[in-house]
Amino acid sequence: MRGQTAGILALVFVCIVAAFAVINVDPVQVNYFIGTAEVPLILVILFSALLGGIIVGFFSLVRYYKGQRSDKRNQVNARDESAHAPGNEEAHSFTKPSVLETPEENDTKNK
């Protein structure tokens, strides 16, 4: 539901920006660091909106991946804490594997 609301709001915003840009088609002078150029105002508006969307999307992705990493770290910490809990005998009954045994034998021995 939250994603649908965000999608609808984004679509409404795009329509408003597009309508505003279509109304303003007169050429304007844009001053760059190394010179100036005359471009239609519609391009300036659309480019600014697109660049703003890209920047917001980038920061959203960074926030999303930080949250994913934090969730994964919390899961590992919770698993480690539960494995070392006082009532958990499996965590304390680990036997050191023998050099002569195969990994499969070690796994069955520790279970």
Number of C-alpha atoms within 10 A of each C-alpha: 6 6 8 9 10 11 12 11 12 13 12 12 13 15 12 12 15 16 12 14 17 15 10 15 15 11 14 14 11 14 10 8 6 5 7 10 11 11 14 16 19 21 16 17 18 17 12 12 16 13 12 12 12 12 12 11 12 12 10 12 12 11 12 12 11 12 12 12 12 12 12 12 12 12 12 12 12 11 12 12 11 13 15 13 12 10 10 11 11 11 14 12 10 11 10 9 14 10 8 7 9 10 12 8 12 15 10 8 12 13 9
